[in-house]
Amino acid sequence: MQYDKGLLFEESFVKELKERFYLVDADPQHGNRLFFDNSGGSLRLKKCVQTKAEIEAFPDCPERIHARSVYLKGLVDYGTKEILEIIFGAKSGALITELTASQTMFQAVGMIMENVKGTNAVVSSIEHPSAFDAVEYYCKKTNREMRVVPASTVTGGIEVEEVIKRIDKNTVLVSIMSASNISGNVMDIKEIARRAKEINPDIYIVSDMVQHAPHCKIDVEDLKIDVANIAPYKFFGIRGCGYCYISDRVVKFPHHKLIAKPQETFELGTSAPANFAAMMEIINYVCYIGERFIGKKTRKETYDEGMRRIHLHERALLYRMLEGTPEVKGLRHIDGVTVHVDTDDLTKRDLIVAMSIDGVDLTQTVAEYQRRGVTVYERVNTSIYSKRIVQALGIKGAIRVSPLHCHGREDIDRYLKITADMARYYKELKQ
Ligand SMILES: Cc1ncc(COP(=O)(O)O)c(C=O)c1O
């Protein structure tokens, strides 16, 4: 079933989920608040943070033969396998590990651009700077034309047709993010990959999945793509690592590694077993959600079901945020509130809303939200991270509101009531 308006978790289950995260409802110094800035770095699973600390306590080098060392090495090996197979849905390929998702993107794009023949590369106008700048940097370095795909100012996304228009048989790669980190709009990467390969069967398909991965199952095999990266700190996890799937075609290119190591090794130096252990805690958590609905199945099946349920619950929260209920008005219906690049089909959106209160400065709005106990973020045309993107969407900026699946009906309703109060307050100030 499609569940166009999503499917909510029971409130008792939401409570159970919240227990598994740190600081969901309050900051220890600054008191109660709704943390609705999960696109900037999501709420952290307790198990991830605790496991990271526990594993860091062991001094043993993972390259020895004693039991603790073997255990630590096992975490890296098993963790790598699980990230590839369970999170990315990969049947082959390799994992690039770095300190950030941005670094993995530069590395993957560089490997392709420096080793593949062609005259141009295509990137969307709403990419995060790590994906956009990686293409720009390597286009300049390898003397290629860079073609930028404009965004739809109606949906906030990238239309397949607009991408395809810019691809020819000499296009080295196309890089389109899976979901927008401003509007939550989800791109049709599968169709982009399929159509792009009709024009140039040798083209490389790159997709930044940092935004999309915490909201939806990923399947690089089904999408038929070559590069996909994630950032664990936006995925209920920890800072200090970024992971990227690369296909076998990319693995074979020359890359930084110790000469004696196998071609598919991307770790340079001693790896961090604790980071892999933390990633497996993310997988355990999603499996725990999945198991509630389908019982004990394979780890991959329960993970996929967990992600499906997260996606459906978040869609229902998005619907509630936009439409409200008979008791509480949704954003679309509050006088003095604008929802930007708002589209009806919620099956093509993740749980992010770009909104503003009419005539009120965005930074001031964020400060007022914070004063009233809501943490959100403004994406404005004066920030290096947002300028190109908000301009591409034809707006000066917007407040980005990004709850998480561990939020429930009451959290959304509280946010809506606060928003209605603020809209009324600012309207009265103007009169
Ligand atoms: C869509 C998207 N891609 C990439 C990144 C970069 O991630 P990292 O900070 O791990 O480099 C971000 C971070 O804000 C992002 O939102």
PDBQT file of the ligand as one rigid body, heavy atoms in Angstrom, charges set to zero:
ROOT
HETATM    1  C1  LIG A 501      23.002  17.188   1.778  1.00  0.00    +0.000 C 
HETATM    2  C2  LIG A 501      24.335  17.246   2.457  1.00  0.00    +0.000 A 
HETATM    3  N1  LIG A 501      25.416  16.731   1.848  1.00  0.00    +0.000 NA
HETATM    4  C3  LIG A 501      26.633  16.734   2.413  1.00  0.00    +0.000 A 
HETATM    5  C4  LIG A 501      26.834  17.303   3.648  1.00  0.00    +0.000 A 
HETATM    6  C5  LIG A 501      28.202  17.324   4.224  1.00  0.00    +0.000 C 
HETATM    7  O1  LIG A 501      28.353  16.420   5.291  1.00  0.00    +0.000 OA
HETATM    8  P1  LIG A 501      29.658  16.500   6.199  1.00  0.00    +0.000 P 
HETATM    9  O2  LIG A 501      29.436  17.611   7.160  1.00  0.00    +0.000 OA
HETATM   10  O3  LIG A 501      29.760  15.160   6.899  1.00  0.00    +0.000 OA
HETATM   11  O4  LIG A 501      30.806  16.728   5.334  1.00  0.00    +0.000 OA
HETATM   12  C6  LIG A 501      25.747  17.882   4.328  1.00  0.00    +0.000 A 
HETATM   13  C7  LIG A 501      25.958  18.560   5.610  1.00  0.00    +0.000 C 
HETATM   14  O5  LIG A 501      25.330  19.538   5.945  1.00  0.00    +0.000 OA
HETATM   15  C8  LIG A 501      24.468  17.852   3.714  1.00  0.00    +0.000 A 
HETATM   16  O6  LIG A 501      23.387  18.375   4.308  1.00  0.00    +0.000 OA
ENDROOT
TORSDOF 0
